Amino acid sequence: MLGVTEILSWGAIFYPPVLTVPLIAADHGWSKAFTMGGFSVGLFVGGLVSRHVGGAIDRYGGHVVMPCGSLIGALGLAGLVVAQSAVAYFAVWMALGVAMAASLYDPAFATLGRIFGAGARAPITTLTLAGGFASTVGWPATQFLIDKVGWRGTYLVYAALLAVVAAPLHAFALPRQRAQIPAAAAAKPEQKAPAAVHSPYGLVFALVATAFAAYAFVPSALSAHLLAIFKRFGLEPDTVVAIGMLFGPAQVLARICELTFARNLNPLWTARFSLGLLVAAFALIVLAPFSALIAAAFAVMYGMANGLMTIARGTVPLSLFGAGGYGLLVGRIGGPFLVVQAVAPVVLAYVVERWSDEAGLMLVAAFAVVALACFAAIRPAQKI
């Protein structure tokens, strides 16, 4: 069920702006950069409220919080249709930021953690496998709807889907139960239930939050600029589009491999491997003579790395800190992730315009290296 609602939520809120923003800008007489700024504001607001959403899921459950996210998303999408002033437009995107914080991957992970406890790893991986098709479905569906009913009609259709399909599924199909989190035995001090040794408020948490925030820069910046950079490197537009289509299948392939072959591997190693693969992809594109084949190899390696890192966002905190208070934990990690995600496209655009495409790619690679270094410095949690 969450696989279906994640496809709807990502496809309705997160993916359409790349196609709708030019049309909205033209209708209102705004610049494309200004119009896309609404989306960035939404992500920023989502980062600010993320920890509160996670805490609410811990207390009340995803069956209470996620329907609210879907309904707020539906109202926000309808608001985009009627917003006429810049102030109203940005206010609507602030509401949509709350909706994203309460309906995308982080709240879904928190919900699975509350339901399954320490056994949530397999459901999280399966969820990301289903959610990996969101862009595959979302972009063609959005373009089809734009061609048929325009951008306003598209957003009204998506608002109806969130209100009529996603919200009821969240409210009535999500299980109500909470996993029983083992606690220390009270009778004898030497008899303690297994517990993760790492504190969710110490150095290890800071390294995890920094790693994921640093990584957030990579997909956010590249999704906005990579294909344009490839064009400026000399590839034909049709070739660039074909290369861009490799990203989604590569994500799904990596998630299938993780579910099939690495389900018993410590999630820290999954994160390290994915970031090592990403750093190798940047080394390839910087050191090898650029060609369509090199660009395609980069897209596949980057897609596989992103597919694994999405899983790691849900499973690494579970492995290091345990299932107690997992929703709040995911929210605390998701806050800086969303904030960095909001500013990354603007930062990369500035670097590319001020210096060069090569400098921009080196900057993105540096964030990947920082994330890898943080994960390399963390020791897996030992059970006591």
C-alpha positions, 0 to 999 in steps of 0.5 A: 500500500505504501508503495502505491501511495509513495508513487502517488505522492512523489509523482504528484508533488516532487517530480512535476515542477521540472515540467510545470514550472516553465508553464507557471512562469510563463502564465504569471510573467515570472522568471523560471528561477523565481518560480522554481524558488517556490519548490526550494522554499517548500523543501526548506520548510519540509526540513524544518518540520521533519523532526516534528512529523517523525515525533508525531508518527512515533506518538500517533502512528502513520495512519494518523499523520500520513493522511494529513500529509496527503490532504495538505498536499491535495489542498496545496496542489489546488492552491497552486492552481488559484494562486495569483500573487507571488506571496500566495504562490510561495505560501502554497509551496510552504504548505506543500513542504509540510505535505512532503515532510509528512508523505514522502520516504521519511514518514513512510520509513518512520511508519514502517519502523513503528510497525515492524521495529527492528525488523523494518529493514526488509519492508523499507527495502521493498518500499524503495523498490516500489517507490523507484518507479515514481519518476518512471511513472510520474514524468510521462503521466505529468507530460500526458496530462499537461498535453491534455488538460494543461498544468492547472488541470494536471495539478487538479487531477493530482490533488484529487488522487491524493485526496481520494486515493492516498489519504484513505489508504493511509488512514484505513489500510495502514496497520495500527499496531506498534512493534514491541521494542525490547527494554532492559529487564528490571529483575536482574541488572545482568539480564538486559535485552539487546540494545544498540550501543550508539546514542542518538544524541552523540558523535555517531548521530552527528556523523550520520546526519552530516553524511546524509546531509552531504549526500543530499547535495548530490542528487538534488544538484545533479537532477537539476543540472546534469543533463544540461552539463552533458549537453554543454559537453557536446552530446546531442539532445536525444543522446542526453535524454536516452542517458537520463533514462538509464538512471531510474532502471539503475536505481531499481536494479541496485535495490533488487540486488540489495534485497536479494544478495545483501539483506544480511549485510550491515547497512553501513557497508551498503552506504559505504559501497554506494558512496564508493561507487559514486566517487568512482563515477566522478573519477571516471567522468573527470579522468576519462575522455568524455563521450556518450559511453562515459556519460552513460556509465556515469548515469548507471553508477550514479543511479545505482548509488542513489538507489542504495543510499535511499535504502540506507536512509531508512536502515542505517539509523535503525541499525545504529540506534535501534527502533526506539523513537525511530520516527523522531530519529528519521525526522531529525536526520531528514531535516538537514537532508531536506534543507541541503536538498533545497539549496543545492541546485542554486549553489551548483548553478552559481558555481557553474556560472561563475567558474565552469561545469568541471568545477561544479562537478568537482564540488558535487564530488566533494560532497560525496567524499565528505559523506563517504568519510563520515560513514567510514568513521562510524563503527557498526553498533554492537549488541550488548 
